[in-house]
């Protein structure tokens, strides 16, 4: 197969996808549908690790002959499975600079949540990619992981973790070209159906990017916050009190299970409630392996539960009334082989404590992020987290 065969075919020559049954059309009134346990892959036959077998020439720029196929109704026929789709559209748009492919792979009314809020509509996605491609013409997006769940009926949910590298030789939203080489973590959660992404959350490590460019993250965030003005947060969020409990009642106590079985959801939600909302940081030792390696926004890397717990405490000290919420959760795997878990979360709290974000301002701050876990033998052995640290600074320093 030639490399050109892997490109998208002309629309006029494509077979039209079969019409969906009336029952499914009625379900489609709500385009975004929550996943259930039955939608989670029970093994890693369709995974980034399996996809990479055979080397780079086996998959980039063409349909991978070795990749396991899955039903992809409504998608272009060149894609073998959802991992293939995510890897190759990213490569084609960002690295091959076929930016117009966004018109074929994003819905016109897509909702994309980023560092500073919601970008509604496909045209803003095109604008963003053009701006970034101009700032970093040699940009490379190296996939670390793709965690997925769902199907072509309910929609495919994917969490794509990558390392972005490039050289700043063009103007960016942060300033004039610096000539600096950058590398930072990015995590993007997408929901895709009928060949189009219609819902996305993108968490860039913007603070680390700004620092590598040679700019002061605090001053850059201050300017960004001033430019946004009152649009930093919806007005009805400002100066409210997060409802962590009902009245004077205690935060709910949810036991962390000793055994996970084939469904890690109870374990993940109990860990979040116990550590963050019950403030039981001793539970870190029950959730995480003693040798945990955790990579976090800001280029931070923590080794062991002690370092990770210190980071958690420093974050909670700045936002002592914060409420943690698991907003989206899906996984791959089983009890024997372990799990890859993608968790999108949010925290709402008031900046009342001292820390790396400066003196307390009392301002309410909305934090959100994406976390990937590797769970083996009932413990988290590896963790990656990217959250809107730069966006939080714009809320605090405006």
N, C-alpha and C positions, 0 to 999 in steps of 0.2 A: 504494500500500500504506500503510495506517495504521501509526502507531508501535506500536499494540498487537499488530499481526500479527507483529512481531519478538519478542514475549515468548514464553516457552516455552509450548506448548500443554498443556492438561490431560492427565494421564497416561492417563486413560480413553479419550481420543480418538486417542491415538498409535498408529500402525502399529507392530506388534512387529517388531524386527529379525530377519532370517532366522537360523535356527540355523546355527552354524558346523559345517563338516564334521568327521567323526571324527578325521581326521589332524591338523586344527588343534587340536582339543580335547586331543589327546595332547601337542602342543607347548605348550599352555597350562599344563602342570604347572609350568613356570617362567614366571611372569607377566612378569617383566622379561627381555627378550631384547635382546642387544647389536645395534647397527646395523652394517650392512656398507656398502661403498662404493655399492652399487646402490640404497641407500635415500636417498641424498643428492640433493636437487633440483639439476638441472643448469642452471637459469636462475632468474629472479626474477619469473616470471609470477604465482606465489603468494608474495607478500611484503608487508611492511607498506607499502612505498612504493606498490605497485600498489593496495593496499587503500584507501589514503587518497585516491586520485584521485576527483575529484568533490566534495571537501569533506566536512566533518564530518556534515552532514545526510544524506549518502549512505550512511552505515554505522552510526552510533551509534543504538541503539534499534530497528534494523530490519535485515532481511536485505539486504545490499548487492547490487543488481541488476547492478552492473558487475563484481563479483568473479569471478575464475575459479573454477570448481567442481572439486572432486576427490572421489573416493569417500570417503564418511564413514559406512560401515556401522556401525550401533549407536549413532550420534549422533542427537540431535534434528534433524529435517529442516530447521529454520530456518537451520542453519549451512552456509555455502557452502564453507568450507575451514577448515583448522586455525588459520590466523591470525585469521579471523573468530571462531572459537570462543574463543580466548584473549582477544582484545580485548573481546568483548562479555560474557563471563562475569565478567571482572574489573570492568568498568563496572557491571554489574548488581548484583554482590555488594557492592562497595566504595562506589560513588558513589550508586547508587539505593537502597542499604541493604537490598536483598533478601537478607539474610544467610542465610536459609533455603535459598537456591538452592544453597548448599554441599552440602546433602543430595542434590541431583541431579547434582552435578558433581565430587564427591569420593567415592571408595569408602569404605565403613565402616571398612576396615582400612588406610587409606592411611598411608604412612610419609613424614613431613615432617622433613627435617633443617634446623635453623636455627642461630642464633648460639651457643646453649648446648647443642646436642645434638639428640637425636631426640624428636619428638613423634609418638606412635603413635596413630592413630585419628582419625576425622572430627570427633568432638566437640571435640577440642583445637583443631582449625582454626576451628570455630565460636566457641569461647571467645576465641581470639586476635583474630579479626576484630571481635567485640563489644568487647573491651578497647581495640583501636586506634580503632574508630569512636567510642567514648565519649571517648577522649583527644583525638581530632581530628575532630570532627563534620563539618567542611567539607572533609575529605580529598579530594584529587584525585590520580589516578594517571595520569600522562601517558606514553604509550608512546613510547620512543625507538627500539626495534627488537624484532622477533621473528624469531629464527633457528630454523628447524625442519628436521626430517628424519623419515623413517619413513613409515608408512602405517597404514591401519585394521586391518591384520592383525598386524604386529609391534608396533604402537603408535606414536603420534606423540610425538616428542621435541621439546620447545620450550624455547627460552631467551629469556625475556621481560625486556628491559631497560627500566626506567621511571624517571621522576622523580616522587617523592612530595612533595606540598606540602600544607600545612594549618596550622591555628592550634590551639595547645594550650589549649583551654578546659575540658577535663575531666581527671580523675585518670588518670594513666598508671602503668605499672610503675616509672617512675623518680621519681615524686613527685606533689605537688599541682600544679594548673594554674598555668601561668606566663603565659599570654596571648601567648607568643612565636610568631612565624611561622617555620615550618621548611620546608626543602627538602633532599632527600637522594636519593642514588642507590640503587636496589634492582634486584637481578637474581634471577630465579626460573627454575630449570630443572625442567620437569615432564615426566612420562611419562603419556600419556592413552590410554585405550582404552575403547570402548563408552560414551562420554560421561562417563567418570569419570577424574579424576586419581588415580593410585594410588601415585605416587612423586614426591617433590619435594625440591629443595634451594633454600632461600631465603637469599640473602646481603644483609642490610640494612647500610647504612652507619650502624650504631648509634652509634659514637663521635661522628660528626659531628652526628647527631641530638641526642645528650645535650649536646654543646657548645652547640648552637643554643638548647636549652632553658635554658641558663644554669647547668648543673650541671658539676661537675668529672668528666670521663670516668674518670680514674684512681680517684677515690674511689668513684664509682658502680660501677665494675667490681669494686673491692675488696669492697664490700657484697654485690654479686651473687655473687661467688665464695665469700664466707663463708656465704651462705645456701645455696648448693649443696653446700658441704662436699666430701666425697669423691666426689660425683657429677659433679664438673667433668670428670674423665677416668675411663674404666674402670681399675680397679686394676691390671690386668696391663700397662697402658701406662706406669705411673709408674716413673721411675728406670731405664728400659731404655736401651740404646744403639742408636740407629737404625743399621740394617745398610746403610750406603751402599755398601760394597763387600764382597766375599767375602775374608775374611782380610786380607792386606796387598796385594791386587791393586789395580790402578788402576780408576777409574771408566771405564766403556765409552766409547770414542770413536766418535761417530756423525756422519759428515760431513753438513753442511747442504747440501742440493742447490742447484745454481745455477739450475735450472729446475724449476718446480713442475708444469707440465702441468695436467691436469684433476683431480688428486687432491692436496690440500695436506697430507694426513696425515703423510707422511714429513717434510715441511718443519717442521710444528708439533712433532712429537715430537723431531726432531733439534735443533731450536732449544732446547727445554726441557732436553734432556740436556746440550747443550753449554754453555749459559749457566749453568744452576743446578747441575747435578750435576758437571760438569767444571770449574765455576768459571771459565769462559772468558768474561769480560765484554767482551773485545774483540769477540766475535762479535755483540754488540748492533748494531754497525755493518753487519753482513751481513744481519741479520734485519729491522731496522727502517729505514725511510726517514729521511734526515737531518732532515726536518721533521715527524717523528712528534709527534702530540698524544695524550697519555695521561692519562686521568682515572682516579684511583685513590681507594679508600676514604680517608675523612678530608677529603673536599673538595679533595684535592690535584690539581693539573693540571701536567703536565710538558710542556715544549716542547723538542723536540730530543733526540737520543740521549744527550747529555751529562747532562742533568738526569735522564733516565730511568735511566741507568746508576748515577748517584749514589744514587738511591732503592733500586735493587736491592742495591747494596753495603751500604747502611745496614741493610737487612733481613737480609742474610746475615751481617753483623758481629754482630748480636744472637743469631743461631742458626747458629754456624759449622759445625755438623755436620749441618745440615738436608738431608733427602732430598726431592726434588721428584718428584711422580708425576702423570701425566696420567690422570685417572680416567674421564673421559667426553669424547668428541670427536665433533662433527658439523659440517657446513658446507653452504652453498648457493653455487652459482655455477659458473664455468668459467674457464679460463685467459684467455680474451679479455676477459670482463667483470669479472673479479676474483672474490673470495670474501668471504663473511661466515662467520666461524668462531666457534663456541661451544666453549669449553674449560673443563671443570670439573676442578680440580686440588686437590692436597693436599700439605702439607709437614709433616714430623715432625722436630723438632729440639730441642736443649736450650738454654735461655736462659743462655748463657755469656758474652755480650759486652755492652758498654755501648751505650746508645742511648736512644731516646725512651720506652722502656718501663721505664726505671729501671735501677738497679744490677743486675748479674747475680745470678740466684737459683739457677741450676743446674737449675731445674725443666724437665721435658720438656713441650713445648707442641705441640699439634696445630693447625695452620692449614689452612684450606681456603677456596677461593674460586672465582669464575666470571670468566672473561675473554672478552671479545669482541674479535675482530680484523677489521679491513678490510685485505685483502691486494690490492695492485694492482701489476702488473708485477714480481712476485716479492719485494715488500717489504711490511712492515706499515706502513700509513700512518696508521691510527687505532687506538686501544686504549682499552677501558674495563675496569676490574677492581674488583670488590668482594670483600672477604674478611672473615673473622670476627675483625676486630681487637679488638672489644669482648670476644668470647669468649676470645681469646688473653690479654687482660689479666686476665680472671677466673682463668685458669689460673696466671698468673704471680704475681698479687697476693693470692691467697686466704690 
